[in-house]
């Protein structure tokens, strides 16, 4: 089995209509964004005792894992018109690589991220990034070699077959040269590393992730706090999600939860400390 799941959900009539209306993400993208002050969160990150300093990317990944715990509609796998709950919450964090042909986008998965703390996530991320940049991730190397060798039209056929095995049949795809559940529950993309302050990121059909989060570059901005205009470091967080999985109500709850977590991380230590 490619993705470990439980029994299928009982879904509402509108959810079934949404599934019938849209295919794997072609149209059902829903976009939202929010500007959040990050001074408190950045100070909290500096206080973490860790051999690898955690970043806002790690903070956001754990925050989203907490949001999915509270809004499990997003942590689902859609197959044959049914929504199945995932048995784990896994985060895919994109990574920018520099190769012979220029900059390329890759990434790594952190399994069961909600059970890990900031220090553990930061260390695991640093190790995974190092493996990618040294070219030691054999699964990714195989995928890149295939993409480089095949013309786009033929690659489309190969990707269709991989999708058939991994997602439509939900079989372990390692025998067709595809890693098991490569993209996990959600994707975090640090667009700030590219110098971008904000961007709305499209869903990628081949990932089968119903939610992708963009983290912009922090900047100083005037905000109103306690009735006064002050200058603070602010970051834009965008969220793109698949409307077949959830509605705007759940998306709004995610955004409100993020505001609370960024404003008072010490008050939610259970989200950022290891549970193991």
BAKOL-948790 format. One record per residue (C-alpha): residue number from 1; residue in three letters; x, y, z. Coordinates in steps of 0.25 Angstrom, whole numbers, always signed. Example, Ala and Ser with C-alpha at 12.3 -4.5 7.8 and 13.67 -1.06 7.14 Angstrom:
2
<pt><nr>1</nr><rest>ALA</rest><px>+49</px><py>-18</py><pz>+31</pz></pt>
<pt><nr>2</nr><rest>SER</rest><px>+55</px><py>-4</py><pz>+29</pz></pt>
***
This chain:
276
<pt><nr>1</nr><rest>UNK</rest><px>+0</px><py>+0</py><pz>+0</pz></pt>
<pt><nr>2</nr><rest>UNK</rest><px>+5</px><py>+14</py><pz>-4</pz></pt>
<pt><nr>3</nr><rest>UNK</rest><px>-2</px><py>+22</py><pz>+7</pz></pt>
<pt><nr>4</nr><rest>UNK</rest><px>-7</px><py>+16</py><pz>+20</pz></pt>
<pt><nr>5</nr><rest>UNK</rest><px>-21</px><py>+21</py><pz>+22</pz></pt>
<pt><nr>6</nr><rest>UNK</rest><px>-33</px><py>+18</py><pz>+31</pz></pt>
<pt><nr>7</nr><rest>UNK</rest><px>-48</px><py>+15</py><pz>+27</pz></pt>
<pt><nr>8</nr><rest>UNK</rest><px>-54</px><py>+25</py><pz>+17</pz></pt>
<pt><nr>9</nr><rest>UNK</rest><px>-62</px><py>+37</py><pz>+23</pz></pt>
<pt><nr>10</nr><rest>UNK</rest><px>-76</px><py>+39</py><pz>+22</pz></pt>
<pt><nr>11</nr><rest>UNK</rest><px>-77</px><py>+52</py><pz>+13</pz></pt>
<pt><nr>12</nr><rest>UNK</rest><px>-88</px><py>+63</py><pz>+11</pz></pt>
<pt><nr>13</nr><rest>UNK</rest><px>-96</px><py>+64</py><pz>-1</pz></pt>
<pt><nr>14</nr><rest>UNK</rest><px>-88</px><py>+77</py><pz>-5</pz></pt>
<pt><nr>15</nr><rest>UNK</rest><px>-74</px><py>+69</py><pz>-3</pz></pt>
<pt><nr>16</nr><rest>UNK</rest><px>-79</px><py>+58</py><pz>-13</pz></pt>
<pt><nr>17</nr><rest>UNK</rest><px>-83</px><py>+69</py><pz>-23</pz></pt>
<pt><nr>18</nr><rest>UNK</rest><px>-70</px><py>+76</py><pz>-22</pz></pt>
<pt><nr>19</nr><rest>UNK</rest><px>-63</px><py>+62</py><pz>-24</pz></pt>
<pt><nr>20</nr><rest>UNK</rest><px>-72</px><py>+60</py><pz>-36</pz></pt>
<pt><nr>21</nr><rest>UNK</rest><px>-69</px><py>+74</py><pz>-42</pz></pt>
<pt><nr>22</nr><rest>UNK</rest><px>-54</px><py>+74</py><pz>-41</pz></pt>
<pt><nr>23</nr><rest>UNK</rest><px>-43</px><py>+65</py><pz>-44</pz></pt>
<pt><nr>24</nr><rest>UNK</rest><px>-29</px><py>+64</py><pz>-37</pz></pt>
<pt><nr>25</nr><rest>UNK</rest><px>-26</px><py>+78</py><pz>-36</pz></pt>
<pt><nr>26</nr><rest>UNK</rest><px>-29</px><py>+85</py><pz>-49</pz></pt>
<pt><nr>27</nr><rest>UNK</rest><px>-39</px><py>+95</py><pz>-44</pz></pt>
<pt><nr>28</nr><rest>UNK</rest><px>-43</px><py>+94</py><pz>-30</pz></pt>
<pt><nr>29</nr><rest>UNK</rest><px>-32</px><py>+103</py><pz>-24</pz></pt>
<pt><nr>30</nr><rest>UNK</rest><px>-36</px><py>+112</py><pz>-13</pz></pt>
<pt><nr>31</nr><rest>UNK</rest><px>-26</px><py>+123</py><pz>-9</pz></pt>
<pt><nr>32</nr><rest>UNK</rest><px>-24</px><py>+131</py><pz>+4</pz></pt>
<pt><nr>33</nr><rest>UNK</rest><px>-13</px><py>+139</py><pz>+10</pz></pt>
<pt><nr>34</nr><rest>UNK</rest><px>-10</px><py>+147</py><pz>+23</pz></pt>
<pt><nr>35</nr><rest>UNK</rest><px>+0</px><py>+156</py><pz>+28</pz></pt>
<pt><nr>36</nr><rest>UNK</rest><px>+5</px><py>+152</py><pz>+42</pz></pt>
<pt><nr>37</nr><rest>UNK</rest><px>+15</px><py>+159</py><pz>+51</pz></pt>
<pt><nr>38</nr><rest>UNK</rest><px>+27</px><py>+150</py><pz>+54</pz></pt>
<pt><nr>39</nr><rest>UNK</rest><px>+36</px><py>+157</py><pz>+64</pz></pt>
<pt><nr>40</nr><rest>UNK</rest><px>+30</px><py>+149</py><pz>+76</pz></pt>
<pt><nr>41</nr><rest>UNK</rest><px>+32</px><py>+136</py><pz>+68</pz></pt>
<pt><nr>42</nr><rest>UNK</rest><px>+46</px><py>+139</py><pz>+64</pz></pt>
<pt><nr>43</nr><rest>UNK</rest><px>+50</px><py>+142</py><pz>+78</pz></pt>
<pt><nr>44</nr><rest>UNK</rest><px>+44</px><py>+129</py><pz>+82</pz></pt>
<pt><nr>45</nr><rest>UNK</rest><px>+52</px><py>+122</py><pz>+72</pz></pt>
<pt><nr>46</nr><rest>UNK</rest><px>+65</px><py>+128</py><pz>+77</pz></pt>
<pt><nr>47</nr><rest>UNK</rest><px>+61</px><py>+122</py><pz>+91</pz></pt>
<pt><nr>48</nr><rest>UNK</rest><px>+61</px><py>+108</py><pz>+86</pz></pt>
<pt><nr>49</nr><rest>UNK</rest><px>+72</px><py>+99</py><pz>+91</pz></pt>
<pt><nr>50</nr><rest>UNK</rest><px>+76</px><py>+92</py><pz>+78</pz></pt>
<pt><nr>51</nr><rest>UNK</rest><px>+89</px><py>+88</py><pz>+71</pz></pt>
<pt><nr>52</nr><rest>UNK</rest><px>+82</px><py>+94</py><pz>+58</pz></pt>
<pt><nr>53</nr><rest>UNK</rest><px>+75</px><py>+107</py><pz>+59</pz></pt>
<pt><nr>54</nr><rest>UNK</rest><px>+61</px><py>+105</py><pz>+55</pz></pt>
<pt><nr>55</nr><rest>UNK</rest><px>+55</px><py>+115</py><pz>+45</pz></pt>
<pt><nr>56</nr><rest>UNK</rest><px>+41</px><py>+121</py><pz>+42</pz></pt>
<pt><nr>57</nr><rest>UNK</rest><px>+40</px><py>+110</py><pz>+32</pz></pt>
<pt><nr>58</nr><rest>UNK</rest><px>+41</px><py>+99</py><pz>+43</pz></pt>
<pt><nr>59</nr><rest>UNK</rest><px>+31</px><py>+108</py><pz>+52</pz></pt>
<pt><nr>60</nr><rest>UNK</rest><px>+21</px><py>+109</py><pz>+41</pz></pt>
<pt><nr>61</nr><rest>UNK</rest><px>+22</px><py>+94</py><pz>+38</pz></pt>
<pt><nr>62</nr><rest>UNK</rest><px>+19</px><py>+90</py><pz>+52</pz></pt>
<pt><nr>63</nr><rest>UNK</rest><px>+8</px><py>+101</py><pz>+53</pz></pt>
<pt><nr>64</nr><rest>UNK</rest><px>+1</px><py>+95</py><pz>+40</pz></pt>
<pt><nr>65</nr><rest>UNK</rest><px>+2</px><py>+81</py><pz>+46</pz></pt>
<pt><nr>66</nr><rest>UNK</rest><px>-5</px><py>+86</py><pz>+58</pz></pt>
<pt><nr>67</nr><rest>UNK</rest><px>-16</px><py>+92</py><pz>+49</pz></pt>
<pt><nr>68</nr><rest>UNK</rest><px>-18</px><py>+79</py><pz>+42</pz></pt>
<pt><nr>69</nr><rest>UNK</rest><px>-20</px><py>+72</py><pz>+55</pz></pt>
<pt><nr>70</nr><rest>UNK</rest><px>-31</px><py>+82</py><pz>+58</pz></pt>
<pt><nr>71</nr><rest>UNK</rest><px>-36</px><py>+82</py><pz>+44</pz></pt>
<pt><nr>72</nr><rest>UNK</rest><px>-34</px><py>+68</py><pz>+39</pz></pt>
<pt><nr>73</nr><rest>UNK</rest><px>-42</px><py>+70</py><pz>+26</pz></pt>
<pt><nr>74</nr><rest>UNK</rest><px>-29</px><py>+75</py><pz>+20</pz></pt>
<pt><nr>75</nr><rest>UNK</rest><px>-22</px><py>+62</py><pz>+24</pz></pt>
<pt><nr>76</nr><rest>UNK</rest><px>-29</px><py>+53</py><pz>+15</pz></pt>
<pt><nr>77</nr><rest>UNK</rest><px>-26</px><py>+45</py><pz>+2</pz></pt>
<pt><nr>78</nr><rest>UNK</rest><px>-36</px><py>+46</py><pz>-9</pz></pt>
<pt><nr>79</nr><rest>UNK</rest><px>-38</px><py>+33</py><pz>-17</pz></pt>
<pt><nr>80</nr><rest>UNK</rest><px>-49</px><py>+28</py><pz>-26</pz></pt>
<pt><nr>81</nr><rest>UNK</rest><px>-59</px><py>+39</py><pz>-21</pz></pt>
<pt><nr>82</nr><rest>UNK</rest><px>-56</px><py>+36</py><pz>-6</pz></pt>
<pt><nr>83</nr><rest>UNK</rest><px>-48</px><py>+43</py><pz>+5</pz></pt>
<pt><nr>84</nr><rest>UNK</rest><px>-39</px><py>+35</py><pz>+13</pz></pt>
<pt><nr>85</nr><rest>UNK</rest><px>-33</px><py>+40</py><pz>+26</pz></pt>
<pt><nr>86</nr><rest>UNK</rest><px>-18</px><py>+39</py><pz>+26</pz></pt>
<pt><nr>87</nr><rest>UNK</rest><px>-12</px><py>+31</py><pz>+38</pz></pt>
<pt><nr>88</nr><rest>UNK</rest><px>+0</px><py>+41</py><pz>+39</pz></pt>
<pt><nr>89</nr><rest>UNK</rest><px>+3</px><py>+55</py><pz>+37</pz></pt>
<pt><nr>90</nr><rest>UNK</rest><px>+15</px><py>+57</py><pz>+28</pz></pt>
<pt><nr>91</nr><rest>UNK</rest><px>+21</px><py>+70</py><pz>+23</pz></pt>
<pt><nr>92</nr><rest>UNK</rest><px>+28</px><py>+72</py><pz>+10</pz></pt>
<pt><nr>93</nr><rest>UNK</rest><px>+38</px><py>+84</py><pz>+10</pz></pt>
<pt><nr>94</nr><rest>UNK</rest><px>+43</px><py>+90</py><pz>-3</pz></pt>
<pt><nr>95</nr><rest>UNK</rest><px>+57</px><py>+92</py><pz>-5</pz></pt>
<pt><nr>96</nr><rest>UNK</rest><px>+65</px><py>+100</py><pz>-15</pz></pt>
<pt><nr>97</nr><rest>UNK</rest><px>+76</px><py>+93</py><pz>-22</pz></pt>
<pt><nr>98</nr><rest>UNK</rest><px>+87</px><py>+98</py><pz>-31</pz></pt>
<pt><nr>99</nr><rest>UNK</rest><px>+91</px><py>+89</py><pz>-43</pz></pt>
<pt><nr>100</nr><rest>UNK</rest><px>+98</px><py>+90</py><pz>-56</pz></pt>
<pt><nr>101</nr><rest>UNK</rest><px>+85</px><py>+94</py><pz>-63</pz></pt>
<pt><nr>102</nr><rest>UNK</rest><px>+82</px><py>+105</py><pz>-52</pz></pt>
<pt><nr>103</nr><rest>UNK</rest><px>+73</px><py>+106</py><pz>-40</pz></pt>
<pt><nr>104</nr><rest>UNK</rest><px>+64</px><py>+94</py><pz>-38</pz></pt>
<pt><nr>105</nr><rest>UNK</rest><px>+53</px><py>+91</py><pz>-28</pz></pt>
<pt><nr>106</nr><rest>UNK</rest><px>+53</px><py>+79</py><pz>-20</pz></pt>
<pt><nr>107</nr><rest>UNK</rest><px>+50</px><py>+75</py><pz>-5</pz></pt>
<pt><nr>108</nr><rest>UNK</rest><px>+48</px><py>+65</py><pz>+6</pz></pt>
<pt><nr>109</nr><rest>UNK</rest><px>+38</px><py>+59</py><pz>+15</pz></pt>
<pt><nr>110</nr><rest>UNK</rest><px>+37</px><py>+60</py><pz>+30</pz></pt>
<pt><nr>111</nr><rest>UNK</rest><px>+29</px><py>+48</py><pz>+35</pz></pt>
<pt><nr>112</nr><rest>UNK</rest><px>+20</px><py>+49</py><pz>+47</pz></pt>
<pt><nr>113</nr><rest>UNK</rest><px>+24</px><py>+64</py><pz>+48</pz></pt>
<pt><nr>114</nr><rest>UNK</rest><px>+13</px><py>+67</py><pz>+59</pz></pt>
<pt><nr>115</nr><rest>UNK</rest><px>+20</px><py>+57</py><pz>+68</pz></pt>
<pt><nr>116</nr><rest>UNK</rest><px>+33</px><py>+65</py><pz>+67</pz></pt>
<pt><nr>117</nr><rest>UNK</rest><px>+39</px><py>+78</py><pz>+73</pz></pt>
<pt><nr>118</nr><rest>UNK</rest><px>+45</px><py>+90</py><pz>+67</pz></pt>
<pt><nr>119</nr><rest>UNK</rest><px>+59</px><py>+84</py><pz>+70</pz></pt>
<pt><nr>120</nr><rest>UNK</rest><px>+57</px><py>+71</py><pz>+64</pz></pt>
<pt><nr>121</nr><rest>UNK</rest><px>+50</px><py>+77</py><pz>+51</pz></pt>
<pt><nr>122</nr><rest>UNK</rest><px>+62</px><py>+86</py><pz>+49</pz></pt>
<pt><nr>123</nr><rest>UNK</rest><px>+72</px><py>+75</py><pz>+51</pz></pt>
<pt><nr>124</nr><rest>UNK</rest><px>+65</px><py>+66</py><pz>+41</pz></pt>
<pt><nr>125</nr><rest>UNK</rest><px>+63</px><py>+77</py><pz>+31</pz></pt>
<pt><nr>126</nr><rest>UNK</rest><px>+77</px><py>+81</py><pz>+31</pz></pt>
<pt><nr>127</nr><rest>UNK</rest><px>+81</px><py>+66</py><pz>+29</pz></pt>
<pt><nr>128</nr><rest>UNK</rest><px>+71</px><py>+64</py><pz>+18</pz></pt>
<pt><nr>129</nr><rest>UNK</rest><px>+75</px><py>+77</py><pz>+11</pz></pt>
<pt><nr>130</nr><rest>UNK</rest><px>+90</px><py>+73</py><pz>+12</pz></pt>
<pt><nr>131</nr><rest>UNK</rest><px>+87</px><py>+59</py><pz>+5</pz></pt>
<pt><nr>132</nr><rest>UNK</rest><px>+79</px><py>+66</py><pz>-6</pz></pt>
<pt><nr>133</nr><rest>UNK</rest><px>+90</px><py>+77</py><pz>-9</pz></pt>
<pt><nr>134</nr><rest>UNK</rest><px>+101</px><py>+66</py><pz>-9</pz></pt>
<pt><nr>135</nr><rest>UNK</rest><px>+93</px><py>+58</py><pz>-19</pz></pt>
<pt><nr>136</nr><rest>UNK</rest><px>+91</px><py>+46</py><pz>-9</pz></pt>
<pt><nr>137</nr><rest>UNK</rest><px>+76</px><py>+45</py><pz>-10</pz></pt>
<pt><nr>138</nr><rest>UNK</rest><px>+75</px><py>+33</py><pz>-19</pz></pt>
<pt><nr>139</nr><rest>UNK</rest><px>+60</px><py>+34</py><pz>-20</pz></pt>
<pt><nr>140</nr><rest>UNK</rest><px>+61</px><py>+48</py><pz>-25</pz></pt>
<pt><nr>141</nr><rest>UNK</rest><px>+73</px><py>+45</py><pz>-34</pz></pt>
<pt><nr>142</nr><rest>UNK</rest><px>+65</px><py>+34</py><pz>-41</pz></pt>
<pt><nr>143</nr><rest>UNK</rest><px>+53</px><py>+43</py><pz>-43</pz></pt>
<pt><nr>144</nr><rest>UNK</rest><px>+62</px><py>+54</py><pz>-49</pz></pt>
<pt><nr>145</nr><rest>UNK</rest><px>+70</px><py>+45</py><pz>-58</pz></pt>
<pt><nr>146</nr><rest>UNK</rest><px>+56</px><py>+40</py><pz>-64</pz></pt>
<pt><nr>147</nr><rest>UNK</rest><px>+51</px><py>+55</py><pz>-65</pz></pt>
<pt><nr>148</nr><rest>UNK</rest><px>+64</px><py>+59</py><pz>-72</pz></pt>
<pt><nr>149</nr><rest>UNK</rest><px>+64</px><py>+47</py><pz>-82</pz></pt>
<pt><nr>150</nr><rest>UNK</rest><px>+50</px><py>+46</py><pz>-86</pz></pt>
<pt><nr>151</nr><rest>UNK</rest><px>+43</px><py>+56</py><pz>-95</pz></pt>
<pt><nr>152</nr><rest>UNK</rest><px>+31</px><py>+63</py><pz>-89</pz></pt>
<pt><nr>153</nr><rest>UNK</rest><px>+20</px><py>+55</py><pz>-96</pz></pt>
<pt><nr>154</nr><rest>UNK</rest><px>+26</px><py>+42</py><pz>-92</pz></pt>
<pt><nr>155</nr><rest>UNK</rest><px>+29</px><py>+47</py><pz>-78</pz></pt>
<pt><nr>156</nr><rest>UNK</rest><px>+14</px><py>+50</py><pz>-77</pz></pt>
<pt><nr>157</nr><rest>UNK</rest><px>+11</px><py>+36</py><pz>-80</pz></pt>
<pt><nr>158</nr><rest>UNK</rest><px>+21</px><py>+31</py><pz>-70</pz></pt>
<pt><nr>159</nr><rest>UNK</rest><px>+15</px><py>+40</py><pz>-59</pz></pt>
<pt><nr>160</nr><rest>UNK</rest><px>+1</px><py>+36</py><pz>-63</pz></pt>
<pt><nr>161</nr><rest>UNK</rest><px>+5</px><py>+21</py><pz>-60</pz></pt>
<pt><nr>162</nr><rest>UNK</rest><px>+12</px><py>+25</py><pz>-47</pz></pt>
<pt><nr>163</nr><rest>UNK</rest><px>-1</px><py>+32</py><pz>-43</pz></pt>
<pt><nr>164</nr><rest>UNK</rest><px>-9</px><py>+20</py><pz>-46</pz></pt>
<pt><nr>165</nr><rest>UNK</rest><px>-1</px><py>+11</py><pz>-38</pz></pt>
<pt><nr>166</nr><rest>UNK</rest><px>+1</px><py>+21</py><pz>-26</pz></pt>
<pt><nr>167</nr><rest>UNK</rest><px>-12</px><py>+28</py><pz>-25</pz></pt>
<pt><nr>168</nr><rest>UNK</rest><px>-23</px><py>+22</py><pz>-33</pz></pt>
<pt><nr>169</nr><rest>UNK</rest><px>-19</px><py>+8</py><pz>-28</pz></pt>
<pt><nr>170</nr><rest>UNK</rest><px>-12</px><py>+12</py><pz>-16</pz></pt>
<pt><nr>171</nr><rest>UNK</rest><px>-1</px><py>+2</py><pz>-17</pz></pt>
<pt><nr>172</nr><rest>UNK</rest><px>+13</px><py>+3</py><pz>-13</pz></pt>
<pt><nr>173</nr><rest>UNK</rest><px>+20</px><py>+10</py><pz>-25</pz></pt>
<pt><nr>174</nr><rest>UNK</rest><px>+34</px><py>+7</py><pz>-22</pz></pt>
<pt><nr>175</nr><rest>UNK</rest><px>+34</px><py>-4</py><pz>-32</pz></pt>
<pt><nr>176</nr><rest>UNK</rest><px>+31</px><py>+6</py><pz>-43</pz></pt>
<pt><nr>177</nr><rest>UNK</rest><px>+42</px><py>+15</py><pz>-38</pz></pt>
<pt><nr>178</nr><rest>UNK</rest><px>+34</px><py>+25</py><pz>-30</pz></pt>
<pt><nr>179</nr><rest>UNK</rest><px>+36</px><py>+27</py><pz>-15</pz></pt>
<pt><nr>180</nr><rest>UNK</rest><px>+25</px><py>+23</py><pz>-5</pz></pt>
<pt><nr>181</nr><rest>UNK</rest><px>+16</px><py>+35</py><pz>-2</pz></pt>
<pt><nr>182</nr><rest>UNK</rest><px>+27</px><py>+45</py><pz>-6</pz></pt>
<pt><nr>183</nr><rest>UNK</rest><px>+19</px><py>+58</py><pz>-3</pz></pt>
<pt><nr>184</nr><rest>UNK</rest><px>+12</px><py>+55</py><pz>+10</pz></pt>
<pt><nr>185</nr><rest>UNK</rest><px>+0</px><py>+62</py><pz>+15</pz></pt>
<pt><nr>186</nr><rest>UNK</rest><px>+4</px><py>+77</py><pz>+12</pz></pt>
<pt><nr>187</nr><rest>UNK</rest><px>+15</px><py>+85</py><pz>+5</pz></pt>
<pt><nr>188</nr><rest>UNK</rest><px>+23</px><py>+97</py><pz>+11</pz></pt>
<pt><nr>189</nr><rest>UNK</rest><px>+29</px><py>+106</py><pz>+1</pz></pt>
<pt><nr>190</nr><rest>UNK</rest><px>+39</px><py>+117</py><pz>+6</pz></pt>
<pt><nr>191</nr><rest>UNK</rest><px>+37</px><py>+127</py><pz>-5</pz></pt>
<pt><nr>192</nr><rest>UNK</rest><px>+44</px><py>+137</py><pz>+4</pz></pt>
<pt><nr>193</nr><rest>UNK</rest><px>+57</px><py>+129</py><pz>+0</pz></pt>
<pt><nr>194</nr><rest>UNK</rest><px>+55</px><py>+134</py><pz>-14</pz></pt>
<pt><nr>195</nr><rest>UNK</rest><px>+54</px><py>+149</py><pz>-9</pz></pt>
<pt><nr>196</nr><rest>UNK</rest><px>+38</px><py>+148</py><pz>-11</pz></pt>
<pt><nr>197</nr><rest>UNK</rest><px>+30</px><py>+155</py><pz>+0</pz></pt>
<pt><nr>198</nr><rest>UNK</rest><px>+17</px><py>+148</py><pz>-5</pz></pt>
<pt><nr>199</nr><rest>UNK</rest><px>+12</px><py>+138</py><pz>-15</pz></pt>
<pt><nr>200</nr><rest>UNK</rest><px>+0</px><py>+129</py><pz>-18</pz></pt>
<pt><nr>201</nr><rest>UNK</rest><px>+5</px><py>+115</py><pz>-21</pz></pt>
<pt><nr>202</nr><rest>UNK</rest><px>-3</px><py>+106</py><pz>-30</pz></pt>
<pt><nr>203</nr><rest>UNK</rest><px>-6</px><py>+92</py><pz>-26</pz></pt>
<pt><nr>204</nr><rest>UNK</rest><px>+2</px><py>+82</py><pz>-34</pz></pt>
<pt><nr>205</nr><rest>UNK</rest><px>-6</px><py>+70</py><pz>-39</pz></pt>
<pt><nr>206</nr><rest>UNK</rest><px>+5</px><py>+60</py><pz>-38</pz></pt>
<pt><nr>207</nr><rest>UNK</rest><px>+7</px><py>+62</py><pz>-23</pz></pt>
<pt><nr>208</nr><rest>UNK</rest><px>-8</px><py>+59</py><pz>-19</pz></pt>
<pt><nr>209</nr><rest>UNK</rest><px>-6</px><py>+69</py><pz>-7</pz></pt>
<pt><nr>210</nr><rest>UNK</rest><px>-19</px><py>+77</py><pz>-4</pz></pt>
<pt><nr>211</nr><rest>UNK</rest><px>-12</px><py>+88</py><pz>+3</pz></pt>
<pt><nr>212</nr><rest>UNK</rest><px>+1</px><py>+96</py><pz>+0</pz></pt>
<pt><nr>213</nr><rest>UNK</rest><px>+6</px><py>+108</py><pz>+9</pz></pt>
<pt><nr>214</nr><rest>UNK</rest><px>+15</px><py>+119</py><pz>+4</pz></pt>
<pt><nr>215</nr><rest>UNK</rest><px>+24</px><py>+126</py><pz>+14</pz></pt>
<pt><nr>216</nr><rest>UNK</rest><px>+29</px><py>+140</py><pz>+9</pz></pt>
<pt><nr>217</nr><rest>UNK</rest><px>+41</px><py>+149</py><pz>+12</pz></pt>
<pt><nr>218</nr><rest>UNK</rest><px>+39</px><py>+156</py><pz>+25</pz></pt>
<pt><nr>219</nr><rest>UNK</rest><px>+39</px><py>+171</py><pz>+24</pz></pt>
<pt><nr>220</nr><rest>UNK</rest><px>+37</px><py>+183</py><pz>+33</pz></pt>
<pt><nr>221</nr><rest>UNK</rest><px>+23</px><py>+189</py><pz>+32</pz></pt>
<pt><nr>222</nr><rest>UNK</rest><px>+14</px><py>+198</py><pz>+40</pz></pt>
<pt><nr>223</nr><rest>UNK</rest><px>+3</px><py>+191</py><pz>+48</pz></pt>
<pt><nr>224</nr><rest>UNK</rest><px>-8</px><py>+195</py><pz>+58</pz></pt>
<pt><nr>225</nr><rest>UNK</rest><px>-5</px><py>+189</py><pz>+72</pz></pt>
<pt><nr>226</nr><rest>UNK</rest><px>-14</px><py>+193</py><pz>+84</pz></pt>
<pt><nr>227</nr><rest>UNK</rest><px>-19</px><py>+205</py><pz>+76</pz></pt>
<pt><nr>228</nr><rest>UNK</rest><px>-5</px><py>+210</py><pz>+72</pz></pt>
<pt><nr>229</nr><rest>UNK</rest><px>+2</px><py>+210</py><pz>+59</pz></pt>
<pt><nr>230</nr><rest>UNK</rest><px>+16</px><py>+202</py><pz>+61</pz></pt>
<pt><nr>231</nr><rest>UNK</rest><px>+26</px><py>+196</py><pz>+52</pz></pt>
<pt><nr>232</nr><rest>UNK</rest><px>+28</px><py>+181</py><pz>+53</pz></pt>
<pt><nr>233</nr><rest>UNK</rest><px>+34</px><py>+170</py><pz>+45</pz></pt>
<pt><nr>234</nr><rest>UNK</rest><px>+23</px><py>+164</py><pz>+37</pz></pt>
<pt><nr>235</nr><rest>UNK</rest><px>+22</px><py>+152</py><pz>+28</pz></pt>
<pt><nr>236</nr><rest>UNK</rest><px>+12</px><py>+148</py><pz>+18</pz></pt>
<pt><nr>237</nr><rest>UNK</rest><px>+6</px><py>+134</py><pz>+18</pz></pt>
<pt><nr>238</nr><rest>UNK</rest><px>-2</px><py>+129</py><pz>+7</pz></pt>
<pt><nr>239</nr><rest>UNK</rest><px>-10</px><py>+116</py><pz>+6</pz></pt>
<pt><nr>240</nr><rest>UNK</rest><px>-15</px><py>+109</py><pz>-6</pz></pt>
<pt><nr>241</nr><rest>UNK</rest><px>-25</px><py>+97</py><pz>-4</pz></pt>
<pt><nr>242</nr><rest>UNK</rest><px>-33</px><py>+88</py><pz>-11</pz></pt>
<pt><nr>243</nr><rest>UNK</rest><px>-48</px><py>+91</py><pz>-10</pz></pt>
<pt><nr>244</nr><rest>UNK</rest><px>-52</px><py>+76</py><pz>-11</pz></pt>
<pt><nr>245</nr><rest>UNK</rest><px>-46</px><py>+74</py><pz>+3</pz></pt>
<pt><nr>246</nr><rest>UNK</rest><px>-51</px><py>+86</py><pz>+11</pz></pt>
<pt><nr>247</nr><rest>UNK</rest><px>-58</px><py>+99</py><pz>+10</pz></pt>
<pt><nr>248</nr><rest>UNK</rest><px>-55</px><py>+114</py><pz>+13</pz></pt>
<pt><nr>249</nr><rest>UNK</rest><px>-59</px><py>+112</py><pz>+27</pz></pt>
<pt><nr>250</nr><rest>UNK</rest><px>-48</px><py>+102</py><pz>+30</pz></pt>
<pt><nr>251</nr><rest>UNK</rest><px>-38</px><py>+110</py><pz>+23</pz></pt>
<pt><nr>252</nr><rest>UNK</rest><px>-42</px><py>+122</py><pz>+32</pz></pt>
<pt><nr>253</nr><rest>UNK</rest><px>-40</px><py>+114</py><pz>+44</pz></pt>
<pt><nr>254</nr><rest>UNK</rest><px>-26</px><py>+110</py><pz>+40</pz></pt>
<pt><nr>255</nr><rest>UNK</rest><px>-23</px><py>+125</py><pz>+38</pz></pt>
<pt><nr>256</nr><rest>UNK</rest><px>-28</px><py>+129</py><pz>+51</pz></pt>
<pt><nr>257</nr><rest>UNK</rest><px>-20</px><py>+118</py><pz>+58</pz></pt>
<pt><nr>258</nr><rest>UNK</rest><px>-8</px><py>+122</py><pz>+51</pz></pt>
<pt><nr>259</nr><rest>UNK</rest><px>-10</px><py>+136</py><pz>+57</pz></pt>
<pt><nr>260</nr><rest>UNK</rest><px>-11</px><py>+131</py><pz>+71</pz></pt>
<pt><nr>261</nr><rest>UNK</rest><px>+2</px><py>+122</py><pz>+69</pz></pt>
<pt><nr>262</nr><rest>UNK</rest><px>+10</px><py>+133</py><pz>+64</pz></pt>
<pt><nr>263</nr><rest>UNK</rest><px>+6</px><py>+143</py><pz>+74</pz></pt>
<pt><nr>264</nr><rest>UNK</rest><px>+8</px><py>+134</py><pz>+86</pz></pt>
<pt><nr>265</nr><rest>UNK</rest><px>+17</px><py>+122</py><pz>+83</pz></pt>
<pt><nr>266</nr><rest>UNK</rest><px>+21</px><py>+120</py><pz>+98</pz></pt>
<pt><nr>267</nr><rest>UNK</rest><px>+6</px><py>+118</py><pz>+101</pz></pt>
<pt><nr>268</nr><rest>UNK</rest><px>+5</px><py>+107</py><pz>+91</pz></pt>
<pt><nr>269</nr><rest>UNK</rest><px>+18</px><py>+99</py><pz>+95</pz></pt>
<pt><nr>270</nr><rest>UNK</rest><px>+11</px><py>+86</py><pz>+93</pz></pt>
<pt><nr>271</nr><rest>UNK</rest><px>+11</px><py>+89</py><pz>+78</pz></pt>
<pt><nr>272</nr><rest>UNK</rest><px>+26</px><py>+92</py><pz>+77</pz></pt>
<pt><nr>273</nr><rest>UNK</rest><px>+32</px><py>+83</py><pz>+87</pz></pt>
<pt><nr>274</nr><rest>UNK</rest><px>+34</px><py>+68</py><pz>+84</pz></pt>
<pt><nr>275</nr><rest>UNK</rest><px>+23</px><py>+58</py><pz>+88</pz></pt>
<pt><nr>276</nr><rest>UNK</rest><px>+32</px><py>+46</py><pz>+88</pz></pt>
***
